[in-house]
């Protein structure tokens, strides 16, 4: 039984299993569809590797190149893509329906800090016991928070009831 290989692994030289391959030389010119032996001989002639760049094509596309340099360039591309990826986290602030005005100011300040760091914020109103009858109070509280933060935040998800909690999601503008 053959050992399993990672899916992102590239076949080179004798690892290529196709009988015929579309071959490209180091300058980028097509040499045409060649039997694998001929393509390997051409790669040896250049003193480079035969690298399978598009294994799912019919026939597979192979390029004659330096495999070490190819791997280096691939890792560089991955790192660049990772840098450009937008990264954000979802922070959560919990309040109760009877949270006092000063506590609310403090929590709103924390939300502003999170939004300044480009994080999303989930504001949750938790109801305990008989507080469940105060759902309208919780809705008003969330709308008050959204109104006080409208200069820096947009409501991504409107207030929504889930079990014994009421929540909304804010995103930075």
Secondary structure, DSSP 8 states (H G I E B T S, - for coil): ------TT---BGGG---SEEEEE-TTS-EEEEEEHHHHHHHHHHHTSEEEEEETTSSS-EEEEE-HHHHHHHHHHHHHHHHHHS----EEEEEEETT--HHHHHHHHHHHHHHHHTT-EEEEEEE--GGGGGGHHHHHHHHHHHHHHTTTTEEEEEEEEEETTEEEEEEEE-
